[in-house]
Amino acid sequence: MQAVWLENNKIELKQITQPSITKEALIRIRKAGICSTDLELVKGYYPYRGVLGHEFVGEVVDAPVKDWIGARVVGEINTMCGQCDSCIHGLNTHCENRTVLGIINRNGVFAEYINLPLQNLLRVPDSVSDDFAVFTEPLAAALEIGQQVQIKPTDRVLIIGAGRLGQLIAQTLALTGCNLQVLARHTLQKELLTARGINITSEDEIQPRKWDVVVEATGSADGFDIARKAVRPRGTIVMKSTYKGDINVNFSSIVVDEINIIGSRCGPFEPALELLEQKLIDPTVLITARYPLKDALKAFEHAAQAGVLKVLLEMR
């Protein structure tokens, strides 16, 4: 089968062996989304070799439990052992022996087929289209913020970055009724936020040391600097970005101001599907372009351009 293969910081469209029928489900990929993590992996932020991609909607073509066959599904990206200390204490996404779809020791979804355990799969409601369902994973990541931080309507919340993930975070946090503003730089980003009644701001307008919660979603060291200046004493910075290399941080000031810093990545899939089914979130406005798998390299070039939001690979 065809697949987007990463090796030595280079991607190529490669013929690889199709996954075999195992104790895991065999899934035909229908659509997959290119995200910032995929682009950062190409740059070398983590030493991964294999098929890229983890955002998808697909169809089960074979499974150990036959009533799954034919089901339209999305899938949790972390597979766990169930036996290590993290798993025993309910920290499944931090399993010491985990594989992660398209990131750690497991081929990803930029291919015609994948294997995943049944426990990772969720059925997509009939009313949720493929265009909506393909956003389940990043929407779940956006919802993770609410799992980690209690956002109150009285809170002043600032999002730094209005790209692929930042837009979804903005849509989800707007549902809390908080005093929300988003630092957006590109015209399309601003237009999408304004269309949903979400306030936008510029770096010059951000009041220093005034924000209860600041979400950093730029993937840049500059974004963290802005977040650090904006957050109030005893406020919270939520880190939704992954970085290649290190960033310089003045931890003395963080101690003095008693700042909470929370790393945040994977989130809950079921609430994400519920929001999509209820049409409370519209991720389709982020779709910039669609490419067939055979044009995946062009799709990556497009996705890497400044200001571009979601680029989809369509397998069928």
Short mmCIF file of the C-alpha atoms (twelve columns), coordinates in Angstrom:
data_MODEL
# 
_entry.id   MODEL 
# 
loop_
_atom_site.group_PDB 
_atom_site.id 
_atom_site.type_symbol 
_atom_site.label_atom_id 
_atom_site.label_alt_id 
_atom_site.label_comp_id 
_atom_site.label_asym_id 
_atom_site.label_seq_id 
_atom_site.Cartn_x 
_atom_site.Cartn_y 
_atom_site.Cartn_z 
_atom_site.pdbx_PDB_model_num 
ATOM 1   C CA . MET A 1   0.000   0.000  0.000  1 
ATOM 2   C CA . GLN A 2   1.003   3.661  -0.312 1 
ATOM 3   C CA . ALA A 3   2.091   5.553  2.786  1 
ATOM 4   C CA . VAL A 4   3.853   8.773  3.815  1 
ATOM 5   C CA . TRP A 5   7.140   7.554  5.281  1 
ATOM 6   C CA . LEU A 6   9.432   9.654  7.514  1 
ATOM 7   C CA . GLU A 7   13.100  8.810  7.901  1 
ATOM 8   C CA . ASN A 8   16.093  11.041 8.677  1 
ATOM 9   C CA . ASN A 9   13.888  14.158 8.632  1 
ATOM 10  C CA . LYS A 10  12.693  13.463 5.086  1 
ATOM 11  C CA . ILE A 11  9.307   12.289 3.915  1 
ATOM 12  C CA . GLU A 12  8.518   10.245 0.843  1 
ATOM 13  C CA . LEU A 13  5.511   8.485  -0.617 1 
ATOM 14  C CA . LYS A 14  6.510   4.865  -0.273 1 
ATOM 15  C CA . GLN A 15  5.108   1.421  -1.008 1 
ATOM 16  C CA . ILE A 16  5.019   -0.571 2.239  1 
ATOM 17  C CA . THR A 17  3.430   -3.836 3.320  1 
ATOM 18  C CA . GLN A 18  -0.253  -3.539 4.143  1 
ATOM 19  C CA . PRO A 19  -1.019  -4.361 7.797  1 
ATOM 20  C CA . SER A 20  -2.102  -7.949 8.289  1 
ATOM 21  C CA . ILE A 21  -5.180  -9.193 10.091 1 
ATOM 22  C CA . THR A 22  -4.183  -9.532 13.762 1 
ATOM 23  C CA . LYS A 23  -5.855  -9.380 17.175 1 
ATOM 24  C CA . GLU A 24  -6.231  -5.650 16.440 1 
ATOM 25  C CA . ALA A 25  -8.782  -4.106 14.090 1 
ATOM 26  C CA . LEU A 26  -7.834  -3.486 10.469 1 
ATOM 27  C CA . ILE A 27  -9.015  -0.032 9.433  1 
ATOM 28  C CA . ARG A 28  -9.271  1.508  5.985  1 
ATOM 29  C CA . ILE A 29  -8.466  5.215  6.281  1 
ATOM 30  C CA . ARG A 30  -11.025 7.548  4.713  1 
ATOM 31  C CA . LYS A 31  -9.597  10.954 5.649  1 
ATOM 32  C CA . ALA A 32  -6.618  12.168 7.665  1 
ATOM 33  C CA . GLY A 33  -5.461  15.596 8.823  1 
ATOM 34  C CA . ILE A 34  -1.968  17.073 8.799  1 
ATOM 35  C CA . CYS A 35  -1.217  18.781 12.109 1 
ATOM 36  C CA . SER A 36  1.630   20.802 13.584 1 
ATOM 37  C CA . THR A 37  3.047   17.729 15.335 1 
ATOM 38  C CA . ASP A 38  3.484   16.021 11.957 1 
ATOM 39  C CA . LEU A 39  5.338   19.071 10.647 1 
ATOM 40  C CA . GLU A 40  7.508   19.234 13.779 1 
ATOM 41  C CA . LEU A 41  8.378   15.537 13.467 1 
ATOM 42  C CA . VAL A 42  9.717   16.228 9.986  1 
ATOM 43  C CA . LYS A 43  11.868  18.974 11.500 1 
ATOM 44  C CA . GLY A 44  13.215  16.458 14.018 1 
ATOM 45  C CA . TYR A 45  11.549  17.342 17.303 1 
ATOM 46  C CA . TYR A 46  11.324  13.602 18.110 1 
ATOM 47  C CA . PRO A 47  13.367  10.768 16.542 1 
ATOM 48  C CA . TYR A 48  10.545  8.923  14.777 1 
ATOM 49  C CA . ARG A 49  10.876  6.615  11.783 1 
ATOM 50  C CA . GLY A 50  7.757   5.284  10.106 1 
ATOM 51  C CA . VAL A 51  4.392   6.334  8.687  1 
ATOM 52  C CA . LEU A 52  3.243   9.749  9.887  1 
ATOM 53  C CA . GLY A 53  -0.229  10.900 10.920 1 
ATOM 54  C CA . HIS A 54  -2.640  10.439 13.830 1 
ATOM 55  C CA . GLU A 55  -5.811  12.416 13.002 1 
ATOM 56  C CA . PHE A 56  -8.235  10.228 11.047 1 
ATOM 57  C CA . VAL A 57  -11.646 8.823  10.332 1 
ATOM 58  C CA . GLY A 58  -11.815 5.344  8.871  1 
ATOM 59  C CA . GLU A 59  -13.815 2.179  8.366  1 
ATOM 60  C CA . VAL A 60  -13.198 -1.160 10.085 1 
ATOM 61  C CA . VAL A 61  -12.694 -3.882 7.467  1 
ATOM 62  C CA . ASP A 62  -11.801 -6.692 9.877  1 
ATOM 63  C CA . ALA A 63  -11.754 -7.125 13.645 1 
ATOM 64  C CA . PRO A 64  -11.668 -9.794 16.370 1 
ATOM 65  C CA . VAL A 65  -15.248 -8.802 17.269 1 
ATOM 66  C CA . LYS A 66  -17.207 -9.046 14.044 1 
ATOM 67  C CA . ASP A 67  -19.892 -6.470 14.821 1 
ATOM 68  C CA . TRP A 68  -17.206 -3.809 14.441 1 
ATOM 69  C CA . ILE A 69  -16.782 -4.661 10.751 1 
ATOM 70  C CA . GLY A 70  -18.169 -1.849 8.609  1 
ATOM 71  C CA . ALA A 71  -18.211 0.638  11.477 1 
ATOM 72  C CA . ARG A 72  -17.024 4.165  10.782 1 
ATOM 73  C CA . VAL A 73  -14.525 5.005  13.517 1 
ATOM 74  C CA . VAL A 74  -12.019 7.390  15.001 1 
ATOM 75  C CA . GLY A 75  -9.269  6.198  17.307 1 
ATOM 76  C CA . GLU A 76  -7.358  7.152  20.427 1 
ATOM 77  C CA . ILE A 77  -3.718  7.516  19.434 1 
ATOM 78  C CA . ASN A 78  -2.100  6.020  22.567 1 
ATOM 79  C CA . THR A 79  -2.056  2.244  22.969 1 
ATOM 80  C CA . MET A 80  -1.262  1.024  26.463 1 
ATOM 81  C CA . CYS A 81  -0.039  -2.151 28.128 1 
ATOM 82  C CA . GLY A 82  -2.466  -2.053 31.079 1 
ATOM 83  C CA . GLN A 83  0.199   -3.458 33.417 1 
ATOM 84  C CA . CYS A 84  2.755   -0.735 34.162 1 
ATOM 85  C CA . ASP A 85  2.564   1.610  37.142 1 
ATOM 86  C CA . SER A 86  1.059   4.433  35.058 1 
ATOM 87  C CA . CYS A 87  -1.696  2.196  33.679 1 
ATOM 88  C CA . ILE A 88  -2.486  0.767  37.117 1 
ATOM 89  C CA . HIS A 89  -2.921  4.310  38.465 1 
ATOM 90  C CA . GLY A 90  -5.182  5.387  35.603 1 
ATOM 91  C CA . LEU A 91  -2.590  7.348  33.647 1 
ATOM 92  C CA . ASN A 92  -3.108  5.384  30.452 1 
ATOM 93  C CA . THR A 93  -1.847  8.081  28.105 1 
ATOM 94  C CA . HIS A 94  1.435   7.987  30.038 1 
ATOM 95  C CA . CYS A 95  1.839   4.209  29.810 1 
ATOM 96  C CA . GLU A 96  5.519   3.371  30.147 1 
ATOM 97  C CA . ASN A 97  5.254   0.888  27.270 1 
ATOM 98  C CA . ARG A 98  2.863   2.822  25.050 1 
ATOM 99  C CA . THR A 99  2.991   3.183  21.324 1 
ATOM 100 C CA . VAL A 100 1.582   6.348  19.780 1 
ATOM 101 C CA . LEU A 101 -0.015  6.444  16.359 1 
ATOM 102 C CA . GLY A 102 2.405   8.024  13.900 1 
ATOM 103 C CA . ILE A 103 4.677   9.285  16.695 1 
ATOM 104 C CA . ILE A 104 6.171   6.474  18.814 1 
ATOM 105 C CA . ASN A 105 6.768   2.914  17.557 1 
ATOM 106 C CA . ARG A 106 3.494   2.611  15.621 1 
ATOM 107 C CA . ASN A 107 2.811   3.430  11.977 1 
ATOM 108 C CA . GLY A 108 0.392   6.295  11.494 1 
ATOM 109 C CA . VAL A 109 -2.623  7.070  9.343  1 
ATOM 110 C CA . PHE A 110 -1.120  8.671  6.249  1 
ATOM 111 C CA . ALA A 111 -1.613  5.338  4.543  1 
ATOM 112 C CA . GLU A 112 -4.395  3.241  3.080  1 
ATOM 113 C CA . TYR A 113 -4.742  0.965  6.134  1 
ATOM 114 C CA . ILE A 114 -3.746  0.815  9.815  1 
ATOM 115 C CA . ASN A 115 -4.102  -1.539 12.777 1 
ATOM 116 C CA . LEU A 116 -5.452  -0.351 16.140 1 
ATOM 117 C CA . PRO A 117 -6.779  -2.199 19.192 1 
ATOM 118 C CA . LEU A 118 -10.560 -2.248 19.519 1 
ATOM 119 C CA . GLN A 119 -10.263 -0.518 22.896 1 
ATOM 120 C CA . ASN A 120 -8.896  2.530  21.072 1 
ATOM 121 C CA . LEU A 121 -11.850 2.836  18.685 1 
ATOM 122 C CA . LEU A 122 -14.991 4.930  18.965 1 
ATOM 123 C CA . ARG A 123 -17.904 4.655  16.576 1 
ATOM 124 C CA . VAL A 124 -18.756 7.843  14.710 1 
ATOM 125 C CA . PRO A 125 -22.455 8.806  14.941 1 
ATOM 126 C CA . ASP A 126 -24.266 8.732  11.598 1 
ATOM 127 C CA . SER A 127 -25.021 12.456 11.840 1 
ATOM 128 C CA . VAL A 128 -21.303 13.341 12.069 1 
ATOM 129 C CA . SER A 129 -19.774 13.642 8.605  1 
ATOM 130 C CA . ASP A 130 -16.237 12.539 7.766  1 
ATOM 131 C CA . ASP A 131 -15.221 16.203 7.501  1 
ATOM 132 C CA . PHE A 132 -16.281 16.701 11.128 1 
ATOM 133 C CA . ALA A 133 -15.062 13.351 12.434 1 
ATOM 134 C CA . VAL A 134 -11.504 13.774 11.161 1 
ATOM 135 C CA . PHE A 135 -11.128 16.593 13.712 1 
ATOM 136 C CA . THR A 136 -11.985 14.396 16.722 1 
ATOM 137 C CA . GLU A 137 -8.394  13.974 17.916 1 
ATOM 138 C CA . PRO A 138 -7.383  17.670 17.867 1 
ATOM 139 C CA . LEU A 139 -10.757 18.662 19.325 1 
ATOM 140 C CA . ALA A 140 -10.172 16.179 22.158 1 
ATOM 141 C CA . ALA A 141 -6.763  17.787 22.719 1 
ATOM 142 C CA . ALA A 142 -8.467  21.185 22.964 1 
ATOM 143 C CA . LEU A 143 -10.971 19.805 25.495 1 
ATOM 144 C CA . GLU A 144 -8.148  18.477 27.675 1 
ATOM 145 C CA . ILE A 145 -7.592  22.032 28.956 1 
ATOM 146 C CA . GLY A 146 -10.992 21.916 30.661 1 
ATOM 147 C CA . GLN A 147 -10.069 18.557 32.210 1 
ATOM 148 C CA . GLN A 148 -6.955  20.062 33.786 1 
ATOM 149 C CA . VAL A 149 -8.021  23.626 34.655 1 
ATOM 150 C CA . GLN A 150 -11.380 24.754 35.988 1 
ATOM 151 C CA . ILE A 151 -12.334 27.664 33.737 1 
ATOM 152 C CA . LYS A 152 -14.933 29.946 35.349 1 
ATOM 153 C CA . PRO A 153 -17.114 32.526 33.584 1 
ATOM 154 C CA . THR A 154 -15.319 35.229 35.589 1 
ATOM 155 C CA . ASP A 155 -11.859 34.151 34.399 1 
ATOM 156 C CA . ARG A 156 -9.818  36.259 31.996 1 
ATOM 157 C CA . VAL A 157 -8.440  33.765 29.473 1 
ATOM 158 C CA . LEU A 158 -5.922  34.524 26.753 1 
ATOM 159 C CA . ILE A 159 -4.986  32.158 23.916 1 
ATOM 160 C CA . ILE A 160 -1.636  32.804 22.268 1 
ATOM 161 C CA . GLY A 161 -1.869  31.498 18.720 1 
ATOM 162 C CA . ALA A 162 -4.876  31.007 16.436 1 
ATOM 163 C CA . GLY A 163 -3.658  28.258 14.154 1 
ATOM 164 C CA . ARG A 164 -5.067  24.763 13.673 1 
ATOM 165 C CA . LEU A 165 -5.275  23.876 17.362 1 
ATOM 166 C CA . GLY A 166 -5.693  27.421 18.656 1 
ATOM 167 C CA . GLN A 167 -8.932  27.824 16.698 1 
ATOM 168 C CA . LEU A 168 -10.407 24.664 18.234 1 
ATOM 169 C CA . ILE A 169 -9.284  25.718 21.710 1 
ATOM 170 C CA . ALA A 170 -10.978 29.069 21.174 1 
ATOM 171 C CA . GLN A 171 -14.250 27.443 20.110 1 
ATOM 172 C CA . THR A 172 -14.265 25.112 23.130 1 
ATOM 173 C CA . LEU A 173 -13.277 27.732 25.723 1 
ATOM 174 C CA . ALA A 174 -15.888 30.126 24.351 1 
ATOM 175 C CA . LEU A 175 -18.504 27.610 25.529 1 
ATOM 176 C CA . THR A 176 -17.449 28.241 29.159 1 
ATOM 177 C CA . GLY A 177 -18.577 31.879 29.020 1 
ATOM 178 C CA . CYS A 178 -15.188 33.136 30.218 1 
ATOM 179 C CA . ASN A 179 -13.726 36.514 29.267 1 
ATOM 180 C CA . LEU A 180 -11.819 35.153 26.267 1 
ATOM 181 C CA . GLN A 181 -9.388  36.862 23.923 1 
ATOM 182 C CA . VAL A 182 -7.162  35.339 21.263 1 
ATOM 183 C CA . LEU A 183 -3.879  36.642 19.907 1 
ATOM 184 C CA . ALA A 184 -4.212  36.110 16.146 1 
ATOM 185 C CA . ARG A 185 -1.832  37.375 13.481 1 
ATOM 186 C CA . HIS A 186 -3.217  36.221 10.120 1 
ATOM 187 C CA . THR A 187 -6.277  37.674 8.412  1 
ATOM 188 C CA . LEU A 188 -8.087  34.352 7.978  1 
ATOM 189 C CA . GLN A 189 -7.513  33.464 11.637 1 
ATOM 190 C CA . LYS A 190 -9.054  36.762 12.705 1 
ATOM 191 C CA . GLU A 191 -12.013 36.381 10.353 1 
ATOM 192 C CA . LEU A 192 -12.853 32.888 11.645 1 
ATOM 193 C CA . LEU A 193 -12.734 34.019 15.275 1 
ATOM 194 C CA . THR A 194 -14.753 37.162 14.635 1 
ATOM 195 C CA . ALA A 195 -17.410 35.137 12.791 1 
ATOM 196 C CA . ARG A 196 -17.981 33.146 16.005 1 
ATOM 197 C CA . GLY A 197 -18.067 36.252 18.194 1 
ATOM 198 C CA . ILE A 198 -14.674 35.544 19.771 1 
ATOM 199 C CA . ASN A 199 -12.614 38.605 20.661 1 
ATOM 200 C CA . ILE A 200 -9.212  38.996 19.033 1 
ATOM 201 C CA . THR A 201 -6.275  41.025 20.256 1 
ATOM 202 C CA . SER A 202 -2.776  42.048 19.232 1 
ATOM 203 C CA . GLU A 203 0.463   41.711 21.141 1 
ATOM 204 C CA . ASP A 204 0.542   45.454 21.854 1 
ATOM 205 C CA . GLU A 205 -2.927  45.320 23.407 1 
ATOM 206 C CA . ILE A 206 -2.224  42.460 25.829 1 
ATOM 207 C CA . GLN A 207 -2.208  43.734 29.398 1 
ATOM 208 C CA . PRO A 208 0.759   42.327 31.332 1 
ATOM 209 C CA . ARG A 209 0.215   40.340 34.525 1 
ATOM 210 C CA . LYS A 210 -3.592  40.466 34.198 1 
ATOM 211 C CA . TRP A 211 -4.687  37.098 32.816 1 
ATOM 212 C CA . ASP A 212 -5.940  34.250 34.992 1 
ATOM 213 C CA . VAL A 213 -5.267  31.557 32.385 1 
ATOM 214 C CA . VAL A 214 -3.017  31.822 29.350 1 
ATOM 215 C CA . VAL A 215 -2.952  29.040 26.755 1 
ATOM 216 C CA . GLU A 216 0.233   28.873 24.669 1 
ATOM 217 C CA . ALA A 217 -0.550  27.310 21.288 1 
ATOM 218 C CA . THR A 218 2.017   28.796 18.920 1 
ATOM 219 C CA . GLY A 219 4.751   26.183 19.098 1 
ATOM 220 C CA . SER A 220 7.339   28.951 19.389 1 
ATOM 221 C CA . ALA A 221 9.564   30.284 22.149 1 
ATOM 222 C CA . ASP A 222 8.171   33.761 21.448 1 
ATOM 223 C CA . GLY A 223 4.715   32.462 22.302 1 
ATOM 224 C CA . PHE A 224 5.885   31.336 25.728 1 
ATOM 225 C CA . ASP A 225 7.506   34.728 26.368 1 
ATOM 226 C CA . ILE A 226 4.215   36.465 25.628 1 
ATOM 227 C CA . ALA A 227 2.336   34.034 27.857 1 
ATOM 228 C CA . ARG A 228 4.759   34.574 30.734 1 
ATOM 229 C CA . LYS A 229 4.392   38.354 30.549 1 
ATOM 230 C CA . ALA A 230 0.602   38.155 30.323 1 
ATOM 231 C CA . VAL A 231 -0.200  35.774 33.192 1 
ATOM 232 C CA . ARG A 232 -0.999  37.227 36.597 1 
ATOM 233 C CA . PRO A 233 0.699   36.140 39.834 1 
ATOM 234 C CA . ARG A 234 -0.673  32.721 40.841 1 
ATOM 235 C CA . GLY A 235 -2.147  32.425 37.366 1 
ATOM 236 C CA . THR A 236 -1.861  29.427 35.057 1 
ATOM 237 C CA . ILE A 237 -0.035  28.882 31.777 1 
ATOM 238 C CA . VAL A 238 -1.282  25.896 29.766 1 
ATOM 239 C CA . MET A 239 1.288   24.574 27.315 1 
ATOM 240 C CA . LYS A 240 -0.320  23.048 24.208 1 
ATOM 241 C CA . SER A 241 2.819   23.271 22.065 1 
ATOM 242 C CA . THR A 242 5.671   20.909 21.337 1 
ATOM 243 C CA . TYR A 243 9.073   22.410 20.581 1 
ATOM 244 C CA . LYS A 244 12.184  21.220 18.821 1 
ATOM 245 C CA . GLY A 245 15.086  21.843 21.178 1 
ATOM 246 C CA . ASP A 246 15.058  23.872 24.384 1 
ATOM 247 C CA . ILE A 247 13.763  27.303 25.357 1 
ATOM 248 C CA . ASN A 248 15.243  29.647 27.941 1 
ATOM 249 C CA . VAL A 249 12.981  30.256 30.933 1 
ATOM 250 C CA . ASN A 250 13.519  32.491 33.963 1 
ATOM 251 C CA . PHE A 251 12.285  30.073 36.614 1 
ATOM 252 C CA . SER A 252 13.126  32.457 39.450 1 
ATOM 253 C CA . SER A 253 10.354  34.797 38.311 1 
ATOM 254 C CA . ILE A 254 7.975   31.854 37.982 1 
ATOM 255 C CA . VAL A 255 8.717   30.869 41.583 1 
ATOM 256 C CA . VAL A 256 8.353   34.443 42.858 1 
ATOM 257 C CA . ASP A 257 5.032   34.943 41.040 1 
ATOM 258 C CA . GLU A 258 3.873   31.415 41.959 1 
ATOM 259 C CA . ILE A 259 2.893   30.601 38.386 1 
ATOM 260 C CA . ASN A 260 1.286   27.263 37.570 1 
ATOM 261 C CA . ILE A 261 2.597   25.695 34.345 1 
ATOM 262 C CA . ILE A 262 0.562   22.789 32.987 1 
ATOM 263 C CA . GLY A 263 1.578   20.590 30.078 1 
ATOM 264 C CA . SER A 264 -1.429  19.486 28.064 1 
ATOM 265 C CA . ARG A 265 -1.696  17.080 25.142 1 
ATOM 266 C CA . CYS A 266 -4.172  14.224 24.445 1 
ATOM 267 C CA . GLY A 267 -7.770  14.607 25.532 1 
ATOM 268 C CA . PRO A 268 -11.161 12.859 25.817 1 
ATOM 269 C CA . PHE A 269 -12.679 11.548 22.563 1 
ATOM 270 C CA . GLU A 270 -16.249 10.917 23.718 1 
ATOM 271 C CA . PRO A 271 -16.983 14.548 24.689 1 
ATOM 272 C CA . ALA A 272 -15.362 15.649 21.420 1 
ATOM 273 C CA . LEU A 273 -17.705 13.439 19.392 1 
ATOM 274 C CA . GLU A 274 -20.665 14.703 21.434 1 
ATOM 275 C CA . LEU A 275 -19.796 18.330 20.645 1 
ATOM 276 C CA . LEU A 276 -19.459 17.467 16.962 1 
ATOM 277 C CA . GLU A 277 -22.785 15.621 16.986 1 
ATOM 278 C CA . GLN A 278 -24.503 18.572 18.669 1 
ATOM 279 C CA . LYS A 279 -22.901 20.975 16.155 1 
ATOM 280 C CA . LEU A 280 -21.618 23.128 19.038 1 
ATOM 281 C CA . ILE A 281 -18.213 23.143 17.346 1 
ATOM 282 C CA . ASP A 282 -17.626 23.636 13.624 1 
ATOM 283 C CA . PRO A 283 -14.117 22.503 12.702 1 
ATOM 284 C CA . THR A 284 -14.797 22.418 8.964  1 
ATOM 285 C CA . VAL A 285 -14.170 26.161 8.678  1 
ATOM 286 C CA . LEU A 286 -10.487 25.302 9.225  1 
ATOM 287 C CA . ILE A 287 -10.203 23.151 6.091  1 
ATOM 288 C CA . THR A 288 -7.844  24.953 3.722  1 
ATOM 289 C CA . ALA A 289 -7.190  22.237 1.139  1 
ATOM 290 C CA . ARG A 290 -7.707  18.576 0.288  1 
ATOM 291 C CA . TYR A 291 -5.236  16.274 -1.458 1 
ATOM 292 C CA . PRO A 292 -5.341  12.657 -2.540 1 
ATOM 293 C CA . LEU A 293 -2.749  10.425 -0.897 1 
ATOM 294 C CA . LYS A 294 -0.701  10.337 -4.107 1 
ATOM 295 C CA . ASP A 295 -0.132  14.102 -3.700 1 
ATOM 296 C CA . ALA A 296 0.833   13.884 -0.022 1 
ATOM 297 C CA . LEU A 297 4.193   15.629 -0.486 1 
ATOM 298 C CA . LYS A 298 2.441   18.630 -2.051 1 
ATOM 299 C CA . ALA A 299 -0.025  18.542 0.848  1 
ATOM 300 C CA . PHE A 300 2.839   18.761 3.360  1 
ATOM 301 C CA . GLU A 301 4.383   21.698 1.502  1 
ATOM 302 C CA . HIS A 302 1.021   23.463 1.592  1 
ATOM 303 C CA . ALA A 303 0.429   22.706 5.280  1 
ATOM 304 C CA . ALA A 304 3.853   24.119 6.204  1 
ATOM 305 C CA . GLN A 305 3.072   27.556 4.757  1 
ATOM 306 C CA . ALA A 306 2.455   30.391 7.213  1 
ATOM 307 C CA . GLY A 307 -1.191  30.983 8.060  1 
ATOM 308 C CA . VAL A 308 -2.440  27.734 6.516  1 
ATOM 309 C CA . LEU A 309 -4.906  25.869 8.701  1 
ATOM 310 C CA . LYS A 310 -6.055  22.281 8.101  1 
ATOM 311 C CA . VAL A 311 -4.903  20.303 5.078  1 
ATOM 312 C CA . LEU A 312 -6.616  16.946 4.619  1 
ATOM 313 C CA . LEU A 313 -5.456  13.784 2.877  1 
ATOM 314 C CA . GLU A 314 -8.366  11.917 1.315  1 
ATOM 315 C CA . MET A 315 -7.814  8.236  0.627  1 
ATOM 316 C CA . ARG A 316 -11.007 7.535  -1.288 1 
# 
